Amino acid sequence: MKLAAAEKLCLDELYLHHGVATDQLRRIPAVLNAITGAFNRMTGQETDAPTLHRYMVNRRKNKDWPCLGDKARKFSPPADEFDENQIAVLEAIYIEINKTSDELLFSPKTAKLLSDRFAKEIGEIVPGHKLIAAIFQKRKRGEWACIREGVKKPAVAAPFSDIPIVARKFKQA
């Protein structure tokens, strides 16, 4: 997705106005939809919410995104909404589906599959975006299995501790 300078500025301002971090937008789709709707009305675009969200995430990863800092709305951690049994079931499903957390984020089909499997196991319907938010929390903290490596990482990993793994991958290629 490519935006003109004025469109980028418009999106930046909408994001700052709503004050919800990009990682939290998947938990609160109403805010993402509000940003998308306003952006489309203001720019004449017809962009869907997942595409716009992916654009925001990519800009953030490239360090080309406004920082909310203390203005960011605070939310409880997503995994806190689930008990230990539900978290264990969610991790088992995550490993079985064998898709990285990034792949889950941008695949509505896989999010639905995750939600359906969770409902079958637990007997409770939970939207896929909430489950994915909990998965992201556990993965970012290094508390869950790494799909790419198939091993559990320590709860507190040393900075850049994955450099040897990445180096091995590039040597093999």
Order of alpha helices (4+ residues) and beta strands (2+ residues): alpha-alpha-alpha-alpha-alpha-alpha-alpha-alpha-beta-beta-alpha
